[in-house]
Amino acid sequence: MAEKICEKGHTFYKSSDCPTCPTCEQEKAPSSGFLSKLSSPARNALLHEGIDTLEKLSTFTEKEILKIHGIGPASLPTMRDSLKEEGLSFQT
């Protein structure tokens, strides 16, 4: 594993070339809302696609969401539950 230092000065170790600092990722994670319930890769994948609200999420089918790089089947129950709490659902 290689020692790396991010631009904020955090030291971390990675066995890959991935430059993502775990400390910085944790600091920018939301503390509430449906995005806070998702893993960092899933959250970042949705944000990269401009999906930052449940209303936007509800315009997609589960199949479309699973095609987004970074989203796996384990994230779907959390998204389904969050949508249901707001009276929303994925498109069918």
N, C-alpha and C positions, 0 to 999 in steps of 0.2 A: 504494500500500500504506500502511496506517495503522500507526503505531507503537502498541503496546499494552504495558501492564505488568500482570503477573498479581499476585495477592494476596501472593505470596512475593517480589515485587520483580524478577522476571525481565523483561527487555525483549525483545519479539519483534514481528515484523511479519506482518500478515495482510491479504490483499486482500478478505476476507469479514468478516462479523460474528461469525465463530466465535471464542469466547473462550478456546479451549483453548491453553494454553501448551505449546509443544513441549518445553521444558526440564523442566517438571513431569511431563509424560507419560513422558519418558525416565527420570526418576528413579523413577517408580512401576512401571516395567516389571519383571516378574520376571526373575531372572537364570538360572533353570533351569525345567525342566518344559515341557510342551507349549505353555503359554500364552506362554512366552518366545520361541517360534519363529514366532509369528503377528504380523501387523502390528498396530499400536495400534488401528485401528478394529475389526478382527476380534476382538481380545482383549477390548476394551471391550464389544462386542456380546454375546459369550458370557457375560461376567461379569454384564452387565445382565440376562441371562436366567437367571442362577444356575448356569451351566454352568462349574464351576471344576475339575472332575476329568475324567479320561478315562472313568471309569465312567459319569458323568452324560452325557458326550458320546455314549457308545456306546448310549444309550437312544433316540437320534434317528436318523431317516433323513437321507441327504444332502440330499434335497429339503426337509425341514423346516429343516435348518441354513441352507440357501441362502435361505430366506424371511426370515431374521432380518436386519434392516437393519444394514448394516455388514459383512456376510459376503459375499464374492464367490467365484467359482469358483477363483481363484488360491489361496485358503486351503485348499481341499479336499485337495490332495496332502499338505500338511504335516499336516493332521489325520489323514488316512488312515494315513500313515507312523507317526505317534505312537501311534495306536490299535493298529496291527499290532505295533509293538515290545512292547506289553503283552499281546498275544494277544487283542485286542479288535477290533471292527469296528463300522461303522454298522449300524443295523437295516436290514433289506431290505424 
